[in-house]
Amino acid sequence: MSLHPPADKRASLADAAALVSDGALIALGGGLSARLPMALVRELVRQRRTGLHLVGSAHSIDVDMLVGAGAVRRCEESYVGFEQDLGLAPAYRRAAEEGTIEVAESCCATILAQLRAAEMGVPFLPVRGVRGSDIVRLHPEYAEVTCPFTGETLVAVPPLRPDVTLLHAPSGDRYGNLHLEQPYVLDERFASASQTVVATVDELVSTEQVIAAGVIIPAHLVAAVAHVPFGAHPSSCYPRYAYDRSHLQEYVAAAQSGPEDLEKYLATYVLDSEESYRGALGADRLTQLADWSRSTETWQELFSRAGESS
């Protein structure tokens, strides 16, 4: 019996993003300002994608940039905005107020239930959290179901099967095995429930190295992997680099000023290439972000110290 060698799934960033078609249902990995698939987002802007239907947990610049670039038709998120004092997502808010995108607010637990339904191959799963809220009104695909054991009325949510999931990982191999640091957010579930997974990695390493670190997304789920250093910037990708607060401030200011200033931002940083993006940021800035990340304790270290002192 002969075994076929594993497929080499390395691709250029442009070819990886080309697996996303206009109008696709796209799941975005990461969350808030951490491990967002920003290199893929920027490439979708360069390739002028339109009509995208976005789903995710809680996101920021990735959703806002795609909305501001005119790439989005519908958005299902529990939250779109920035952390700390950076405020709301300007382009997203403007589009929601003007009605140029469909906004269907959801919640993380409901999205998780829908992904699990897709993974298990069942037609629905029941949830409690959205009962009595306007979230149900925003989702005509939801229904009510009566529990056969208790008689309780619950909300039934259908499976969620994204066309493509976009992920960024700190490391992975040429076959598509990906290592992620916690928290995984919904990345594992998105990868398992989606038809196609496209990933970028900060570093391509050997399969042995990924196994030693821990394979979180296995190769058989991944269609393409592109090597893109700092591919999550300006969000963080611990333990490799911290989030770039000053760059996020620059983006928010441009998006807040209006479409014209946002276009200037895109022209300066996005529309040329990922290499020119890193060049515009400057090697010193990227090195500084990496140094900050290495000098910050991980959550695991903090919890470990807390346990030792209790």
N, C-alpha and C positions, 0 to 999 in steps of 0.2 A: 504494500500500500504506500503510495507516494503522497507526500504532503506539499501543498503549494506554499511557497514562501509568502510571508505577509506583504501586503501592498504598501509601497512607499507613497505616502499621502502628502508629501511636501508640495507646496504650491506657492506661487507668488501671491502677494496681497491682492493684486488686481484679479487674478484668476480665482482666488478663494471667494472674494466678494461677488464675483460674477455668478456664483451659485445662487445668489439672491435675485429673484426676478421681480419686476414691477408688480405691485399688488399682493405680494407674499405676506403671510402671517409670520411675523418675526418675533422670536423670544430673545430678550437681551439678558445676558448673564451679569453677574455681579450685582451691586446695589449701592445707591447713594453716591459716594465718592470713592468707592473701592472696587477694583478689578473690573471696571467697565471695558467692554470691547471697543475702545475708542478708535484704534487704527482701522478696524472694519467699518465703524460708523463714518469716519472721514472718507474712506474709500467709496462707500455708498453715495456720499455727497458728490465726490468727483465723478462717479459714474451716472449721476443724475437720476437715481431711482425715484419712482413716484408711486403713490397709492399704497404705501406700506401700512400694514395693520400691526401695531406694536403691542406686545404684552410683556409684563415684568412685575417685579415686586415693588421696589421703590427706587426711582432713578432720578438723574439730574441732567448733566450736560449732554449725555448721549441722546436722550429723548428730545431735549430742547433744541439741540443742533439739527437733528433730523427734521423736526417740525419747522424750524426757522428756514431750513433749506428747501422747504416745499415737498419733502419726501413722504409725508405721512397723511393717511386718510383717516385712520381710527387709532385710538390709543386706550388701552386697558391697563391701568396701573393703580396701585394703592396710594401712591404719592409721586408727584413730579416736582422737584424743587431742590434747593441747596441747603447744606447744613450750616450750623452756627448762624452768623449774622449776614450770610450772603443772600438770603431771601428766597423768594419764589422764582420759578422758571419763567423768564420774561417772554420768550417766543411762544412757549406752550400756553401761557396765560392769555397772551394776545390772540392766538389762534382760537382758543376755547371761547373767549368773549366774542370774537367776530364770527364764530361758527364756521371757520374754514377747515376745522377737523372735527371728527366725531369723538366725544369724550364719554367713555363708559367706565366710570370709576369702579374698581373692584377692591378686594382685600386679599392680603397675602395668603390667609388660610383657605379662602375659597379657590384661588388659583392653584394652590397646592392640592386641594381635593380634586380639582379637574385634571391635573397632571397625573395624579395617582389613578384616577379612573381610566385614563388613556393607557397607563402602564399595565393595569390589571385587565384591560379589555372588557370592562363593564360599561353599560350604557349611561350610568349616572352614579354619583355618590351624594349622600345627604349631608347638609351643613346646617348649623344653627345660627352662626354669627350675623348673617345678613337679614334675618327675619325682622320684619317691621321697618326696614330702612328703605330709602329711595334707591339703593343699589339694585334691588330687585326690579324696580321700574326701568332702570337703565339696561336691563338684560332680559329681553323677552324670551331668550332661549332657556331661562331658568323656569322651573315649574314647582308645584307643591306635591309632596308625597306624604302619605300617612304611614307611620311606622306600624308594621303588622304585630309587633309585640307590646307596644305601649299605647298605641293610638295617637301618639304625638304627631303634630303636623310639622314637617321639616321642609327645607328648600332643597330641591334636587338640582344639581348642576351637572351639565354634560361633560364628556371628556374634552380636554384641550390638547390638540395635536398640532403644534406649530409646524409650518413648512420648513423653517430653518431656525436653528438656535445659533446665536453668535456668542462665543466665549473668548475670554482671554485667560491664559494660565502663565504662571511664572516659568514653568518648564514642561517639556514634552519631548517625545521621540518622533522619528520620521514616520512612524506607523500610525500616529494619532493617540497614543497613550498620553494622558495628561495628568500632571500633579497639580493640585490646588492646596493652598493653605486655608484653614478654617478662618471665618465662617464660609461655608459653601453657598449660602443663600439658597437659591432654587436651581443652581447650575446642574446638579446631578439629576434632578427630576426633569428639567427642560431637556437635557441630553437624552434621557431615556424615552421621553414621550414624543420627541420630534422626528420628523422624517429625515432631516439632514442636520448635521452639526458641522459648523465651520469654526475653526479656532485659530487664534494667534498665540504665540509663545514668546516670552522674552529670551529664552535660550532653548536651543535644540540640544538634547543630551542623549546618551545611550539608553537603550531599553533597560539595562541593568541599573542605571542611575535612577530612572523613573520608578522602577520596582522598589529600590531601596528607600526612596522618599515616600512612596505610596501612590499607586495608580488610583486616582479618584474617578476619572472618566476613561473607560477602556477604549481601545483602538477601534473595536468593531462598531462603535457608535459614531465615529468621527469620519467625515468625508474628506476633509482637507485641513492641513495645518500649515500656517505661514509663520516664518521666523521674523518677528518684528520687535526689535528692542524698544523698550518703553512703550509698548503697544497699548497700555492702559492709560497713559498720561493724557490729561492732567489728574486723573484719579490715581489712587495708590495701587500698588501690587506688592504687598508685604510678602516676604521680607526683603524685596529687592529695592523698592523705592516708595517714598512717602507721597501723599497727594500734594499737588502744587497749588497752594491757596492763592498765591499772587496771580497765577495764570487764570484760575477760576474767576477771580475778581475781574480780570481784564475781559474775559468772555462775557460775564454777567453785565458789566457796564456797557459793552457793545450791543448785546441783545436788548438791554433795557432801553437804550437810546432809540432803537427802531430798526426796521429792515435795512436801511442804507448803511448804518454803522455795522450791522451784523454782516452784510455783504463785504465790507472792508476787512472785517476780521477773517472771514472765510478766504478772501483773496490773499491775505497776508500769510495765513497759517495752513490752510487746508487744500486749496484747489490745485496746487502744483503736484506735490508728491509727499510721501511720508518722510523721505530723506530730507526734503526741504523743510518740512515741519520741524524735525529735530534740529536742523541747522538754524532755523529761526529762534528756537528756544535757547540754543547755545550749549556746548558741551559742559561748561562750568556749572550751569544751572542743573543739568541732569545729574552730574556727579554729586552736587550738593544734596539733591533729593535722595540719592542712593545712600549718601553718608548719614542723613537724618534717619532713614529707615533702619540702618544698622545700629544706630545709637539709641533706638527706642525699644523698650522691652516689649516682647510679644505678649498677647493675652495669656498664652500658656505659662509664660514666665511669671506674670503677675499673679495668676491663680495659684501657681506653685508656691510663691513666696507667701501668699495669703494663708495657704494651708499650713505652711511650716510655722507661721507665727500664731496660729490659733490653738 
